[in-house]
Amino acid sequence: MKRKFILPVFLLIQIIVVKTIGLFPDFVENGYSKGFYPKLAFVSRKVLGWLPFSFGDVIYFILILLLFRWIWKHRIGFFKEWKDNGLAILSWVSVFYFFFHLLWGMNYYRIPLHEKLNIEKEYSVDQLKVFIEKMLVKTNALQLQITKNDSVAVVIPYSHDEIYNLALKGYENIPSDLQEFRYEVKSIKSSLFSYPLSYMGFGGYLNPFTNEAQVNYLKPKYTSPLTTCHEMAHQTGIGSESECNFIGFVTAAKNEDLYFQYSAYSFALRYALHNLEMIQEGSSESYLKRINKGVLKNFEENRAFWKEYQTPINTFFEYFYDNFLKANQQKDGMEGYSKFVGLVIGYKGVGSVP
């Protein structure tokens, strides 16, 4: 076999192997997610966590430059040489596919969290309304406790680095039945790509190759505690976005810091209201009237930020990531982000998280 065919053929073999192994979530859970991955992640975060900048972002930047250089070099006669160029692209995809699944990606195929916790993810409209009521009361109370004025938006006084350090406290208080997701060795960075991330519609991401949690530092800071805890959940070996939102909510809510609690409860309230509106259009109006004006100002701050960066680029990446998730065991795609509400409602009963 010619050398140029080796990696493309290896890509096909990898896909078959990964999808076959994925049929056995117990094996993935015990052999990879609880066996190989934690040791590898510990080393990655130990080696790179101390760096004050995102090493993974630097590597991505270099690779992007090399990609553009390759495209420019082959711009003349690109389609004429489609076979060789296609094989070169498949070779790079093969390498990325291998390291992605080896270093983190197999976590997509582990046992779903709701099965391990015996949580019923589905909920009735009545259960959702009870949940919204609890989130509304708690969010209002936290906003008033922080600002002393129900009409003032919450402004977090911490730097992003202080938020990353404080996030560890919530993971230290994680409930006993979630102890497998305790967090060790911090590696959380403000992404060097925060502007592109904003246009792509992402509040953060986990670099699967360096195990660095990346946070978009441009978005409203009151959302950063929850986003940080979400990305840390990915670092503990969770692939599902709904499960990361769930763990992110629990750990932020369990944090003794009021700003973390506010970030968690306002996040859950906003998503719960959205879900109710999707089920019964106009049904969220009565709740919106009861939310403190300061909380609504934070909601508007968040809405205005993402609207400012809404472009066709955002639409494309949402479509791309939606299909990426669906191709990796996340059948709900981007909708999975809002599915965490069912996990919180079902977790030891509605409102059990303080």
N, C-alpha and C positions, 0 to 999 in steps of 0.2 A: 504493500500500500504506500502511495506517495505521501510524503511528510505533511503536505498541505491538507490532506484528507483526515489526518489522525484526530485532531481536536474537534472538527465538526462531527465526526462519527462518535467520538467520546461524549459529545453533547447529547446525542440521541440516547446513548447508553445510560448517561446520568439521569435523564428525564424518566426513563423506564424504571431505573433503580429507585429514584426518589419517590415516584408515584406508587411503586410497589411497597416500599417501606412505609409509606404514608397510610397504607391500608391496615397497619398494625399499630394503632396509637399507644397501646400498652408498652410495646417495645420502644417506641420513640420516647415515651414519658420516662421510663426507667433507665434505658440505655443511653439516651442522648440528653434529654432535658434535665434529668436529675443525676446523670452520670458524667458524661464527657463535657457537656456545655458549661456547667458551673465552674469547673476547674479552668477551662480555657478562658472564660470571661473574667475570672479572678486575675489571671495573669495579664490579660489585655489591659484591664483597668489599673492594675498595679504599675505596669510599664508606662502607660500613657496618661493616667489620671492626674499626675502631678503637673503636666504641662499647662501653662496658663492660656494656651490657644488650642484650637481644634486641629489636631494632627490629621484627622480624617478629611477635614475640609481642604487642607493643603494638598493632600494626595489627590482628592477629587479635582482640584483646580489644575494640577499638573496633568492629570489624565485628560481633562477637557481640552487643554492646550494641545496635547499630543494628538487628540482626535481631530481637532481642527487642522492641525498641521498635516495629518494623513489625508484628510479630505481635500485640502488645498493641493497637496502633492499629486493626488490622483484625479484631480478635477477634469483634466483633459483625457478624453477617452474612457471615462469612468464606466459608462454602460457598455462600451465596446469590450472592455475587459471584465464584464459582469461576473463571470465565473470565478476568476481569481479573487476579485474584490469581495464577492459574496462569501467565499471560503474564508477570507481573512477576517471578515466581520463575525462569521460564525465561530471562528477560533477564539476571538476575544470574548464572545458571549459564553462560550464553553468554559473559559477560565473563570469568568465572573460567576457563572452558575455554580461551579464547583466550590469556590471559596465562600460564596453566599450561604450555601446550605451547610457546609462544613462548620463555619464560624458562628452561624446564628439561625439560618433559615429553616432548619428542620423543626424548630419550635412551633411552626405553623401546624404541624401534624400531631402534636401531643394531645392528651385527653382534654376535652373542653372543661373549663373550670366549673360550669354549672353542673356537670355530671359528677365531678369530684365532691362538690359541696351539696349535692342533691337539691339544687335550686330550680324551681319552675320559672323559666324565663318569661313565659307568657303571663299576662295580667289583664284583669278586667278594667273597664273604664272607671268603675267605682274605686278599685284599688289605686288606680293612677291618680284619681282626684284626692284620695286620702293622702297619698304620697306628696302631691303638690301642696296640700295644706300644710303638712309638716315642714316641707322645704321652705315654703313662703314665710311661715312664722319664724323659723330658725334664721333665715337670711335677713329678714327685717331686724330681728333682735341683734344680730352681729353687726349689721350696718350701723344701727343706732348706738351700740356699745362702743364702736370704733370712732365714729364721727361726732357723737353727742347731738347730732342734728339729722332728722330723717330726710332732709332735702339735699344733703351734701354727699357727693360721690366719694367712694372709698379710694384713697390714694396710698399705695404701699410705700413706706418711707425707706425701704431697704434697697441696696444695690442688687444686681442680679447675682453676684457672687454670694452675697449674704442669703439670698433666697435659696441658692443651691445647697448651702451649708445647713440651713434650717430644715430643708426637705428631709434630711436624714432623721430628724427627730420623729417625724410621722411614721417612718418605717420601723423605728425602734418600738413604737407602740402598736404595731400591727397585731390584730387578733390572733389567738392561738391556732385557729384552724387555717390561718393563712401564713403560718411561720415559714413555709418553704420559700416565700417570697421576701424574706428579710433581705436587706440590702447591705452589702459589704464592699468597701473600697470605692470611694466617690470618683466618678469620671463624668462630670457634667460641664458642658461648655456653652457659651453663647456662640451661636453659629456665625461663621464668617460670611455665610450665604443668606443672611437674614432678609436682605432685599429681594433676592430671587425667591426665597421661601414665601415671602408675603405675596408676591405675584402668582405663586403656585398654589396659594391657599393653605399653606402648612404652618402650624404653630410651633412645630419642632419635628425632630426625627431621630431615630437611632441609626448610627453608622454601624452596619452589621459586620464590617471588616475590622474596625478598631474598637468596637464596643463603647464608643463615646456617645453620651446622650447630648443631643443638640437642641438648644432652645432658641426660638426666634425672639431676639431681644427688642424688636421694634413694636411688637403688638402690645396692646394695653397691659400694663404691668400687673393689674389686679388678677389677670388670668394666668400669670406665670407660675404661681405655686402649684396649681392643678396640672398645668402642662409639664412642669418639671417632674412631678410625681408620676405622671403618665409615662414619660419617656424612661424614667427609672424602672417602671414596671416592665417595659420591653427588655431592659438590661437584665432583669431577673429571669428572663426566659419565656416571656409571654408574647405570642405572636398576634393574637386577636386584639383588634382595636377596642372592641366593646369590653373585653376583660381588662385591658390596660386602663380604660376610663374608669372601670369599677375599682381596681386596685388604687388608681390615682385618687379617686374620690375618697375611698376609705382611709388611705394614709394621710391625705391632706386634712380630712375631717378629724382624724385622731391626733393631729398635731396640736400641741398646746398653744401655738401661736394663733391669735385671732384672725390675722390676715390670711393664713392658710385655710382656716375654717371657712372664712367668708368666700374665698376663691372656690372651695369645694361646693358649698351649699348653693351659691349663686349659679354655679355651673350646672348642678343637678336641677335646680329650679328652671333654668332657661331651657334645658333639653326636655324636661318633663312637660312644660307648657307647649313646646313645639310638638311633642308627640300627641298631646291632647288635641291640639289644633288640627293635626293630620287626621285624627279619628272623627272629631266633631268640629267642623269649621265654625269659628266664632265663640266656641265654648271657653276660650282662655280669657275673654274680655273681663269677666267678673273678677278673675284673680288679678289681672293687671291693675285694676283700680285699687286693689288693696296693697300692692307692693309699694314700699317706700320710694319717694321720688329720687332719693340718692341711689338706690339700687337700679332704678330705671335709667338713671344717667349713666351708670356703668354699662348697662346693657346697650344703650345707644352709642357709647364710646366704642364698644366692641363692634357693633354693627357698622358704624361709620368707618372704622379702620379697614375692615375687610371689603367694604364697598369701594373705598378709595383704590384698592389694589385689584378690583374685579376687572379682568380683561379676558380676551380669548385665550390667553396663555393659561389663566386659572382654569377655564373650562376644559382645555385640553388635558391638563395634568389631573384634574378631577376624574375625567373619563379614563385616562391611563391608569391612575392608581386604583380606581374602582375595579377595573378589569384585572389589574395585578393581584388585588386582594382575592377576587373571585377565583383566580387561577391557583391560589395558595390556600385553599380550604376555608376561605372566608366568604361564604356564599352570599352574605348580605352586602358585600362590597363596602362602599362609603357609608351606606345606611347603618353599618355595624356600629359606628360611633355613638348613635343614639340608643342602641340596643342595651347599653349598660344600665339603663333605667330599670329594665326588668330584673337584672341581677341584683341591684340595690333593693328593689321592692321585695324580692324573694329571699334576700339574705337575712335569715333569722327573723323574718317578719318585717313589715313596713316600719321604717323609722327606728330600727334597732341601733343604727350607727349614731352616736351622740353628735 
